[in-house]
């Protein structure tokens, strides 16, 4: 496999990614405190490589890029039109598949339970949870991202979870669904989640899995790398260790995701095809404003649609295989707030 995946065409914020393997002394790992790591990826236009901790397997930019530079990679089209993100057919499929997701999030919650979605975006889960009788809350860094959210959700705009001003032991469940990897300080978010959860309250965290078969087999072409927006890249080991170090007790880890994992296989394979734009299918599936021209030329669009049709069946089979092997391309971990307090950062 080539060690470099170019970013040709596309939305303008994709960057070429190159695989490297260089041992180095890094800054202290924010999960385990180790200072030994290997540089694994270099991103076009970024001075910092992505390094992976030799001990716990956490990947991260080292040093972290400037926040303003990263913010530029979140254009308005990243969030989609108000209330929607994808083309109508895909949006409907996402919502249908999401019913299983909502059932999972609702499991074991009493009527009227308070649920917080950290990084709630347009509130895809908040409306269905409100339909089931729960009191729903959300936190988002960007007011633009929340356009079209269900009006029953109480959403606060804050740069950090700690700045949202929630009372201690206020929530029954805190959901951090594919958000932790975007944050500069994941530990601080989990510590605040511990503070605002009631004793015995449930934490649900989902992230891409850097230790998965999909990540290892597709390398720099891996769709879920999403560089440079993803600042951290969790192995399952590093995620569980960080959750435990912030005072939680891990209940279970889940590797099945019909919404995330098959598409990850499809887009990752397409990212390896010469002449196709990096994450081009994902860009093509995004909803566009009325009158906005579709991305790419007609020939590229045909190749991307053909790739979706041909790769969908094997991608579903690969998802089943990775689930059975407990090596899902994305994972979600369920934990509960225990009596333990968060451990000091870097302690081992």
Residue pairs with C-beta under 8 A, 6 or more apart in sequence:
1 219
1 221
1 272
2 272
3 18
3 19
3 20
3 219
3 220
4 16
4 17
4 18
4 19
4 220
5 16
5 17
5 18
5 220
5 221
5 271
5 272
5 278
6 16
6 278
7 14
7 15
7 16
7 17
7 44
7 277
7 278
8 275
8 276
8 277
8 278
9 277
9 280
9 295
9 296
9 300
10 277
10 278
10 279
10 280
10 283
10 295
10 296
11 75
11 77
11 283
11 295
12 75
13 72
13 73
13 75
13 78
14 277
14 278
14 279
15 43
15 44
15 45
15 46
15 227
15 228
15 278
16 43
16 44
16 278
17 41
17 42
17 43
17 44
17 220
17 221
17 225
17 227
17 278
18 41
18 42
18 43
18 44
18 220
19 40
19 41
19 219
19 220
20 39
20 40
20 41
20 42
20 49
21 38
21 39
21 40
22 38
22 39
22 49
23 36
23 37
23 38
24 37
24 38
24 39
24 51
25 35
25 36
25 37
26 35
26 36
26 37
26 51
26 53
26 62
27 35
27 62
27 63
28 34
28 35
28 346
29 35
29 37
29 53
29 55
29 56
29 58
29 60
30 58
30 60
30 185
30 186
30 187
30 242
30 345
30 346
31 53
31 56
31 58
31 187
31 238
31 241
31 242
31 245
32 53
32 55
32 56
32 58
32 238
32 241
32 346
32 348
33 345
33 346
33 347
33 348
34 53
34 54
34 55
34 56
34 348
36 53
36 54
36 55
37 51
37 52
37 53
37 54
37 62
38 51
38 52
38 54
39 49
39 50
39 51
40 49
40 50
40 51
40 52
40 59
41 49
41 50
41 59
41 220
41 225
41 227
42 49
42 50
43 49
43 50
43 227
43 228
46 61
46 65
46 227
46 228
47 65
48 61
48 62
48 63
48 64
48 65
49 61
49 62
50 59
50 60
50 61
50 62
50 227
50 233
51 59
51 60
51 61
51 62
52 58
52 59
52 210
52 233
53 59
53 238
56 235
56 237
56 238
56 241
57 210
57 211
57 235
57 237
57 238
58 210
58 232
58 233
58 234
58 235
58 238
58 242
59 210
59 232
59 233
59 234
59 235
60 231
60 232
60 233
61 228
61 231
64 184
64 231
65 228
65 231
67 184
70 228
70 229
70 231
73 228
73 229
74 142
74 229
76 144
77 286
77 288
79 85
79 121
79 122
79 142
79 144
79 145
79 147
80 86
80 122
80 286
80 287
81 147
81 148
81 287
81 289
82 122
82 147
82 148
83 122
83 147
83 148
83 149
84 91
84 122
84 148
84 287
85 91
85 94
85 122
85 286
85 287
86 94
86 285
86 286
86 287
87 285
87 286
87 287
88 287
90 285
91 287
94 124
94 259
95 124
97 258
97 259
98 124
98 125
98 128
98 259
99 128
100 258
101 125
101 259
102 125
102 128
102 129
102 132
105 115
105 125
105 129
105 173
105 175
105 204
106 129
106 132
106 134
108 202
109 115
109 134
109 172
109 173
110 172
111 133
111 134
112 133
112 134
112 135
113 134
113 135
113 172
113 173
114 134
114 135
114 137
114 170
114 171
114 172
114 173
115 129
115 134
115 135
115 136
115 137
115 171
115 172
115 173
115 174
115 175
116 137
116 138
116 139
116 166
116 171
116 173
116 174
116 175
116 196
117 123
117 125
117 126
117 136
117 137
117 138
117 139
117 175
117 177
118 138
118 139
118 161
118 174
118 175
118 176
118 179
118 189
118 193
119 139
119 140
119 141
119 176
119 177
119 178
119 179
119 182
120 126
120 138
120 139
120 140
120 146
120 149
120 153
120 155
121 140
121 145
121 146
121 149
122 145
122 146
122 147
122 148
122 149
123 138
123 146
123 148
123 149
123 150
123 153
123 155
125 175
125 177
126 136
126 138
126 149
126 150
126 152
126 153
126 155
127 136
127 149
127 150
127 152
127 153
129 136
130 136
130 150
130 152
130 153
136 150
136 152
136 153
136 154
137 153
137 154
137 155
137 156
137 166
137 171
138 146
138 149
138 153
138 154
138 155
138 156
139 155
139 156
139 157
139 158
139 161
139 164
140 146
140 155
140 156
140 157
141 157
141 158
141 159
142 157
143 157
146 155
146 157
149 155
156 164
156 165
158 164
158 165
160 185
160 188
160 189
160 192
161 188
161 189
161 192
161 193
162 188
162 192
166 196
167 196
168 195
168 196
169 195
169 196
169 197
169 198
169 199
169 201
170 196
170 198
171 196
171 197
171 198
171 201
172 197
172 198
172 201
172 202
173 197
173 201
173 202
173 203
173 204
174 193
174 196
174 197
174 201
174 202
174 203
174 204
175 204
176 189
176 190
176 193
176 203
176 204
176 205
176 206
177 204
177 205
177 206
177 332
178 206
178 207
178 208
178 260
178 330
180 186
180 189
180 190
180 205
180 207
180 232
180 234
180 239
181 207
181 208
181 226
181 230
181 231
181 232
181 233
181 234
182 229
182 230
182 231
183 189
183 231
183 232
184 231
186 232
186 242
187 242
187 245
187 246
187 342
187 345
190 203
190 205
190 242
190 243
190 246
190 248
190 342
191 246
191 247
191 342
193 203
193 246
194 203
194 246
194 247
194 248
194 337
194 342
197 203
197 337
198 337
199 337
199 339
200 336
200 337
201 336
201 337
202 334
202 335
202 336
202 337
203 243
203 248
203 334
203 335
203 336
203 337
204 332
204 333
204 334
204 335
205 239
205 243
205 332
205 333
205 335
206 257
206 330
206 331
206 332
206 333
207 234
207 239
207 330
207 331
207 332
208 215
208 224
208 225
208 226
208 230
208 233
208 234
208 264
208 329
208 330
209 215
209 224
209 234
209 235
209 236
209 255
209 327
209 328
209 329
209 330
209 331
210 233
210 234
210 235
211 235
211 236
211 237
211 327
212 322
212 327
212 328
212 329
212 330
212 331
213 318
213 321
213 322
213 325
213 327
213 329
214 222
214 224
214 261
214 264
214 265
214 268
214 318
214 322
214 329
215 222
215 224
215 225
215 329
218 268
218 269
218 271
218 272
221 268
221 269
221 271
221 272
222 264
222 268
222 271
223 263
223 264
223 267
223 268
223 271
223 279
223 282
224 230
224 260
224 264
224 329
224 330
225 233
226 279
234 242
236 253
236 331
236 333
239 331
239 333
240 250
240 253
240 333
243 250
243 333
243 335
244 250
244 335
245 342
245 343
245 347
246 342
246 343
247 337
247 338
247 340
247 341
247 342
247 343
248 335
248 336
248 337
248 338
249 335
249 336
249 337
249 338
249 340
250 333
250 334
250 335
251 334
251 335
251 336
252 333
252 334
253 326
253 331
253 332
253 333
253 334
254 328
254 331
254 332
254 333
254 334
255 322
255 323
255 326
255 327
255 328
255 331
256 319
256 323
256 328
257 319
257 328
257 329
257 330
257 332
258 319
260 329
260 330
261 319
261 322
261 323
261 328
261 329
261 330
262 312
262 315
262 316
262 318
262 319
263 282
263 315
264 329
264 330
265 311
265 314
265 315
265 318
265 319
265 329
266 281
266 307
266 308
266 311
266 312
266 315
267 279
267 281
267 282
269 307
269 311
270 276
270 280
270 281
270 304
270 307
270 311
271 278
271 279
273 303
273 307
275 300
276 300
276 303
276 304
276 307
277 283
277 296
277 300
280 295
280 296
280 300
280 304
281 304
281 307
281 308
283 295
283 296
284 294
284 295
284 296
284 301
284 304
284 305
288 294
294 301
295 301
296 304
319 328
319 329
322 328
322 329
